[in-house]
Amino acid sequence: MVGAPEQPLPVAAFSLIPARRSFSGFMIGGIAETQEMLDFCGKHNIVSDIEVINMQEINEAYDRLLKGDVKYRFVIDMASLKE
């Protein structure tokens, strides 16, 4: 779950334990924290491996995701929206 719920969540701990599941959360940060992380990555030449796809290929990308045929993170080329 990303973000905080408005009300406490009723979580039955014993429904999680037998299946070895966990429930966790984290703070994703705001614009300032995101910029700090990007600056750090730029300074230390930290990059990610990506595969750029056009918006028109989104269904094929989803099918590949379901098949486990994805090696890198998909990034949608937003300029392809104009096509």
FENPE-V493536 format. One record per pair of residues at least 24 apart in sequence whose C-alpha atoms are under 10 Angstrom apart, sorted by the first residue. I is the first residue (numbers start at 1). J is the second residue. D is the distance in whole Angstrom. If there is no record, write none. Layout:
I|J|D + I|J|D
This chain:
1|25|6 + 1|26|9 + 2|26|7 + 2|27|8 + 2|28|8 + 3|27|7 + 3|28|8 + 48|72|8 + 48|73|8 + 49|73|7 + 49|74|9 + 50|74|6 + 50|75|7 + 51|75|6 + 51|76|9 + 51|77|10 + 52|76|6 + 52|77|6 + 52|78|10 + 53|77|6 + 53|78|9 + 53|80|9 + 54|78|7 + 54|79|8 + 54|80|5 + 54|81|8 + 54|83|9 + 55|79|9 + 55|80|6 + 55|81|6 + 55|82|10 + 55|83|9 + 56|80|7 + 56|81|8 + 56|83|9
